[in-house]
Amino acid sequence: MDVKKVNPGRRAAFSSLCKMKAGKYTNLEVNTVLQRAEMSEADRGLYTALVYGVTERLITLDYIIDSLSGRSVHTLDEEVLCALRLGIYQLTFMDRIPPHAAVSESVSLAPAKGRGFVNGVLRTFVRGGCAVPMPERTDKNYLSVQYSVPIPLCSAFVEWFGADTAEQIFASFLKPEGTALRVNTLRYTAKEVAERLHGTVSALCGGCVKTASFAGVLEGVEAGDWFVQDEASALCAHILGARPGERVADVCAAPGGKSFGIAMDMENTGTLYAFDLHANKLSLIQRGAEKLGISILQTEERDARDPLADLIGKADRVLCDAPCSGLGVIGKKPDIKYKDMDTLARLPQVQFEVLVGASAYVRSGGILVYSTCTLNPAENAGVTDRFLAAHPEFEPAPFSFGGTEQSSVMLLPHIHGTDGFYICKMRRK
C-alpha cells in the first residue's frame, strides 16, 4: 500500500511517535498537531488514541516485540520500531480496528527496507491469536511489563505502598474514569449541569460533576459554563474554604483551574491574587477568567519563594499547589512515568522553599493549604512535616473528609477514582 493511502490519523500518529524520542511531552505534541492538521473528527480521535495509547503501553509493547522478533527493540531502526508499536497496540488494545487494517497500514508506514520484517512480526502475532505470555506474578518484571511502568518506579511504589496497593494504583492509571468538570457556580448549580449532561454530582467535592459521555462537554467549556478539572484538584479549593469578600492568594496558579474554583467559592467578591513563576502562562489564566465571568482575579509574575512585600501577613487564605513530580496524574499524562527517577531528589527542597514563601502571606488566624499531584511521600508529608517543625507559628487545621476530621489527605486513584493527590491544611496561630 502507498503510504499516502494510509489513514491520516495513523500517519500523523506515526510521525508524532517517531518525533517523541526527543523528549517532547505527549500533550504538547498532540495539541500542536491537532491545531495544525486538517483531519476529520474520526481521524483526530484515532490519532489521539494512538499517540496516548502507545505512549501509555510502551514497555508492554516492547516486551511483545522482543518476544515475537527475537531481537531486542534497542537494535531496531526507530521508524521500524514505531511501526511495530503502532501495529501491536492496535491489535492488542483497540478492538474496533480490523486486524488487516492494523497490519497493512503499519507495514506501509515502515521504511521500505524494514517492511518485510514488520509484516512478518505482525502476522506472526495475528496467527498466534494476538497473545504473548506475560511474566508470572512472581517475576520481578511482572509489574513493569503488565502495567508498562519502568522498574525503578515500580520499586519506588512498592516501597511506598506495598506490592498489592502499587499494582492497584498502576491498574487504575490504565482505566479511564470518565470526565470530571468543575461547574461555573456563578451561573449554574452542579445539579443543573449534571441533569444537562446526564452525569452525577461529585460525592467528593461540591461544584463538580462527572460524566461518562463527552457529548456537549466542549460546547460548555467554550461557553464558560464549566471547565475540565479532576475532582482532586477541585478539592484543593474546596478545602481552602475561601469566602466572599476575602483576600486570597494562589501562589503557583497556572493553568488557573484552582484559582477559578476559589473565585467561584468567593462568589466573585473580594480579591484573588494568581501568581506564577512563568509570565507566559498568565495570559492563559486571564483568558480563562474572562470566559468564566470572573473579575476579582489579579495575575502577576512571581516566584513563590520571593513573596510580594505588600501582601505579607495580609491574606486570609493561601493555596500553595507546589510544582511536583506529577506521579499522581500518570493516567492522564503517561509520559511522566518514563522520567528519570533521579530528578525527584531535588524536588522536596524546592517545595519546602515554595511553601515557606507562601506562608509569609498568611495573616494571623489565616489558612494555608499545601497540595501536590504526586504520590511520593517525600514531596508530600515529608515537606509539610518539615515545615510545621520549622514553623511553630503554624498548626494543622482539621477538615472533614470521608466522615472523619483530618488535617491532610492522600487521594489514591484506585480508592477515590481521582488523580493521585496530597492536600494538607494549616492555620497560622
MARMIKE-985930 format. One line per field, with one value per residue (C-alpha): residue number from 1; residue in one letter; x, y, z. Coordinates in pm, whole numbers. Layout:
// MARMIKE-985930
num	c(NUM  ...);
residuo	c(A  ...);
xx	c(X  ...);
yy	c(Y  ...);
zz	c(Z  ...);
END
This chain:
// MARMIKE-985930
num	c(1  2  3  4  5  6  7  8  9  10  11  12  13  14  15  16  17  18  19  20  21  22  23  24  25  26  27  28  29  30  31  32  33  34  35  36  37  38  39  40  41  42  43  44  45  46  47  48  49  50  51  52  53  54  55  56  57  58  59  60  61  62  63  64  65  66  67  68  69  70  71  72  73  74  75  76  77  78  79  80  81  82  83  84  85  86  87  88  89  90  91  92  93  94  95  96  97  98  99  100  101  102  103  104  105  106  107  108  109  110  111  112  113  114  115  116  117  118  119  120  121  122  123  124  125  126  127  128  129  130  131  132  133  134  135  136  137  138  139  140  141  142  143  144  145  146  147  148  149  150  151  152  153  154  155  156  157  158  159  160  161  162  163  164  165  166  167  168  169  170  171  172  173  174  175  176  177  178  179  180  181  182  183  184  185  186  187  188  189  190  191  192  193  194  195  196  197  198  199  200  201  202  203  204  205  206  207  208  209  210  211  212  213  214  215  216  217  218  219  220  221  222  223  224  225  226  227  228  229  230  231  232  233  234  235  236  237  238  239  240  241  242  243  244  245  246  247  248  249  250  251  252  253  254  255  256  257  258  259  260  261  262  263  264  265  266  267  268  269  270  271  272  273  274  275  276  277  278  279  280  281  282  283  284  285  286  287  288  289  290  291  292  293  294  295  296  297  298  299  300  301  302  303  304  305  306  307  308  309  310  311  312  313  314  315  316  317  318  319  320  321  322  323  324  325  326  327  328  329  330  331  332  333  334  335  336  337  338  339  340  341  342  343  344  345  346  347  348  349  350  351  352  353  354  355  356  357  358  359  360  361  362  363  364  365  366  367  368  369  370  371  372  373  374  375  376  377  378  379  380  381  382  383  384  385  386  387  388  389  390  391  392  393  394  395  396  397  398  399  400  401  402  403  404  405  406  407  408  409  410  411  412  413  414  415  416  417  418  419  420  421  422  423  424  425  426  427  428  429);
residuo	c(M  D  V  K  K  V  N  P  G  R  R  A  A  F  S  S  L  C  K  M  K  A  G  K  Y  T  N  L  E  V  N  T  V  L  Q  R  A  E  M  S  E  A  D  R  G  L  Y  T  A  L  V  Y  G  V  T  E  R  L  I  T  L  D  Y  I  I  D  S  L  S  G  R  S  V  H  T  L  D  E  E  V  L  C  A  L  R  L  G  I  Y  Q  L  T  F  M  D  R  I  P  P  H  A  A  V  S  E  S  V  S  L  A  P  A  K  G  R  G  F  V  N  G  V  L  R  T  F  V  R  G  G  C  A  V  P  M  P  E  R  T  D  K  N  Y  L  S  V  Q  Y  S  V  P  I  P  L  C  S  A  F  V  E  W  F  G  A  D  T  A  E  Q  I  F  A  S  F  L  K  P  E  G  T  A  L  R  V  N  T  L  R  Y  T  A  K  E  V  A  E  R  L  H  G  T  V  S  A  L  C  G  G  C  V  K  T  A  S  F  A  G  V  L  E  G  V  E  A  G  D  W  F  V  Q  D  E  A  S  A  L  C  A  H  I  L  G  A  R  P  G  E  R  V  A  D  V  C  A  A  P  G  G  K  S  F  G  I  A  M  D  M  E  N  T  G  T  L  Y  A  F  D  L  H  A  N  K  L  S  L  I  Q  R  G  A  E  K  L  G  I  S  I  L  Q  T  E  E  R  D  A  R  D  P  L  A  D  L  I  G  K  A  D  R  V  L  C  D  A  P  C  S  G  L  G  V  I  G  K  K  P  D  I  K  Y  K  D  M  D  T  L  A  R  L  P  Q  V  Q  F  E  V  L  V  G  A  S  A  Y  V  R  S  G  G  I  L  V  Y  S  T  C  T  L  N  P  A  E  N  A  G  V  T  D  R  F  L  A  A  H  P  E  F  E  P  A  P  F  S  F  G  G  T  E  Q  S  S  V  M  L  L  P  H  I  H  G  T  D  G  F  Y  I  C  K  M  R  R  K);
xx	c(0  119  195  -19  -323  -269  -536  -439  -478  -237  4  9  43  343  508  446  566  888  950  873  1210  1343  1158  864  566  279  13  218  281  -85  -214  27  -72  -446  -421  -241  -362  -660  -826  -1183  -1310  -1281  -919  -835  -979  -779  -462  -505  -590  -286  -33  -152  -212  130  298  99  177  532  706  436  455  833  813  577  800  1105  916  800  1106  1384  1565  1599  1397  1715  1869  1579  1561  1346  1087  1062  1007  738  554  565  443  151  54  85  -105  -400  -407  -390  -578  -817  -1094  -1275  -988  -982  -654  -590  -602  -373  -121  -125  -117  155  365  313  434  762  1065  1088  1385  1203  857  921  1036  737  497  649  632  274  143  311  132  -206  -157  -86  -419  -261  -134  209  256  314  556  420  326  634  860  1049  942  571  451  673  557  192  134  411  594  975  1132  1276  930  777  1030  951  574  621  839  579  260  341  314  -64  -155  108  -50  -396  -268  -95  -410  -622  -391  -491  -867  -1045  -1280  -1496  -1476  -1476  -1594  -1584  -1916  -1920  -2134  -2154  -2407  -2536  -2559  -2383  -2724  -2839  -2526  -2546  -2901  -2797  -2506  -2670  -2390  -2365  -2278  -1944  -1958  -1607  -1633  -1919  -1943  -1811  -1988  -1871  -1997  -1920  -2004  -1814  -2126  -2189  -1882  -1675  -1966  -1999  -1625  -1629  -1930  -1765  -2034  -1772  -1413  -1243  -1086  -1022  -1212  -885  -778  -1119  -1098  -792  -1003  -1289  -1063  -912  -1265  -1242  -1538  -1690  -1504  -1177  -824  -681  -360  -285  95  152  -162  -109  -302  -564  -822  -778  -788  -1116  -1266  -1154  -1311  -1639  -1634  -1580  -1886  -1662  -1631  -1310  -957  -782  -413  -298  81  302  672  617  492  388  125  -54  -249  -393  -525  -663  -846  -996  -1119  -1279  -1460  -1598  -1704  -1453  -1349  -1172  -863  -535  -238  128  460  607  844  664  996  1011  677  524  610  275  81  291  75  -244  -402  -695  -615  -328  -309  36  -9  362  549  597  688  328  330  -39  -152  17  -326  -367  0  159  496  555  630  931  1110  1447  1377  1695  1520  1284  1559  1577  1201  1131  1379  1222  874  977  1112  794  579  785  744  370  328  455  129  -95  -240  -282  -559  -543  -538  -256  -315  -29  -106  66  -43  215  214  577  573  893  712  401  405  783  751  462  605  934  752  541  850  1041  745  568  353  153  -54  -257  -614  -867  -1128  -1397  -1322  -1469  -1667  -1364  -1176  -820  -567  -422  -537  -376  -619  -547  -677  -797  -989  -1120  -1146  -938  -585  -330  -318  -197  -365  -263  -443  -267  -352  -133  -190);
yy	c(0  351  539  828  598  522  667  1030  962  668  860  1156  924  751  1087  1207  888  891  1252  1195  1027  1381  1411  1624  1595  1392  1655  1931  1721  1619  1974  2110  1852  1889  2266  2240  1920  1901  1577  1462  1426  1048  1072  1320  1080  790  1000  1100  746  601  854  839  464  370  604  458  94  140  -116  -378  -327  -356  -676  -825  -713  -864  -1192  -1209  -1087  -1249  -914  -650  -338  -139  -281  -183  120  385  402  22  14  286  97  -223  -44  106  -229  -427  -161  -168  -548  -577  -282  -148  -400  -192  -192  -484  -681  -648  -267  -259  -483  -346  21  -29  -211  76  329  145  237  24  -181  -277  -360  -730  -753  -554  -763  -1089  -987  -858  -1158  -1396  -1208  -1240  -1611  -1660  -1503  -1166  -1303  -1329  -1484  -1213  -1264  -1453  -1252  -1388  -1250  -933  -777  -856  -508  -335  -541  -580  -209  -55  108  135  -94  191  347  6  -38  306  247  -96  67  339  135  -237  -461  -515  -147  -46  -287  -146  207  110  -67  240  458  245  274  591  724  946  1325  1542  1902  2200  2375  2753  2803  3174  3062  2713  2461  2127  1957  2158  2066  1700  1683  1864  1624  1310  1293  1277  1534  1456  1299  1430  1795  2042  2213  1914  1681  1351  1229  915  1087  1369  1484  1852  1895  2101  2335  2411  2464  2715  2893  2918  2708  2471  2358  2021  1959  1644  1618  1606  1945  2091  1952  2171  2484  2330  2254  2603  2724  3075  3302  3607  3929  3772  3835  3511  3412  3115  3121  2861  2931  2818  2695  2855  2588  2608  2989  2973  2738  2966  3268  3081  2990  3362  3434  3668  3918  4010  3992  3690  3700  3441  3432  3217  3191  3183  3510  3343  3140  3439  3517  3165  3235  3573  3432  3154  3400  3621  3326  3223  3578  3609  3969  3953  3771  3962  3793  3866  3703  3599  3336  3190  3179  3561  3685  4016  4261  4445  4123  3974  3892  4016  3715  3535  3216  3095  2795  2652  2391  2321  2207  1832  1506  1453  1084  1101  1203  928  817  1148  1214  873  1014  1118  759  742  1031  969  894  1079  1408  1357  1406  1786  1850  1837  2118  2337  2257  2342  2680  2748  2662  2886  3174  3116  3106  3464  3590  3431  3665  3570  3309  3262  2937  2781  2478  2280  2036  1827  1587  1326  1011  1046  1075  1284  1554  1537  1473  1494  1862  1961  1778  1960  2291  2252  2151  2458  2700  2656  2959  2722  2424  2153  2265  1978  1943  1686  1413  1066  1107  1192  1504  1519  1785  1606  1352  1148  1066  732  661  307  416  763  744  1063  1161  1080  1389  1516  1803  1945  2228  2450  2759  3044  3058);
zz	c(0  -85  239  110  126  494  722  808  1180  1170  951  1190  1492  1334  1270  1626  1790  1589  1698  2066  2114  2153  2486  2382  2614  2469  2539  2375  2064  2036  2087  1826  1565  1627  1588  1254  1090  858  967  1018  1375  1345  1228  1502  1756  1614  1613  1979  2090  1914  2043  2403  2388  2250  2499  2787  2695  2569  2793  2734  2357  2353  2560  2299  2011  2180  2227  1865  1678  1874  1858  2125  2048  2116  1798  1571  1347  1517  1238  1222  1597  1580  1305  1513  1826  1632  1487  1812  2005  1763  1756  2135  2280  2010  1946  1681  1432  1184  1208  834  860  1163  986  632  729  991  729  484  741  795  583  267  386  708  572  535  895  1026  817  946  1312  1293  1100  1345  1624  1445  1378  1749  1842  1926  2255  2415  2762  3023  3315  3615  3924  4098  3827  3926  3593  3635  3738  3484  3186  3290  3355  3142  3432  3446  3706  3920  3951  4027  4306  4447  4453  4613  4880  4944  4934  4922  4615  4620  4653  4398  4149  4216  4159  3834  3715  3789  3577  3277  3335  3217  3485  3267  3255  3568  3537  3771  3723  3692  4001  3924  3659  3740  4021  3993  3996  3693  3496  3598  3461  3144  3076  3219  3473  3852  4115  4276  4619  4692  4608  4578  4241  4045  3802  3650  3315  3116  2789  2620  2433  2496  2716  2471  2398  2768  2803  2516  2667  3010  3178  3323  3272  3281  3622  3822  4149  4343  4204  4279  4631  4698  4652  4848  5147  5129  5201  5057  5137  4969  5037  5150  5030  4887  4704  4476  4456  4179  3981  3620  3430  3657  3740  4116  4105  3913  4170  4453  4280  4247  4616  4683  4467  4264  4551  4733  4592  4446  4351  4096  4094  3873  3804  3427  3279  2952  3140  3290  2972  2985  3335  3229  2926  3136  3398  3133  2977  3316  3407  3694  3763  4105  3981  3956  3786  3839  3757  4091  4224  4527  4713  4690  4833  4733  5013  5001  5070  5351  5653  5485  5309  5468  5277  5063  4830  4760  4487  4457  4144  4177  4002  3886  3978  4064  3715  3515  3397  3211  3128  3066  2960  3324  3427  3196  3366  3527  3894  3991  3906  4203  4461  4435  4445  4823  4890  4621  4753  5108  4995  4796  5099  5327  5081  5052  5429  5457  5306  5571  5834  6198  6211  5834  5638  5434  5208  5053  4771  4504  4231  4329  4543  4652  5035  5034  4832  5048  5422  5407  5313  5543  5845  5795  5754  6069  6268  6147  6178  6513  6434  6211  6322  6143  6063  6056  5781  5720  5469  5436  5756  5970  6075  5946  5854  5550  5294  5020  4741  4574  4222  4293  4604  4525  4147  4114  4031  4299  4518  4855  5042  5380  5561  5816  6020  6143  6518);
END
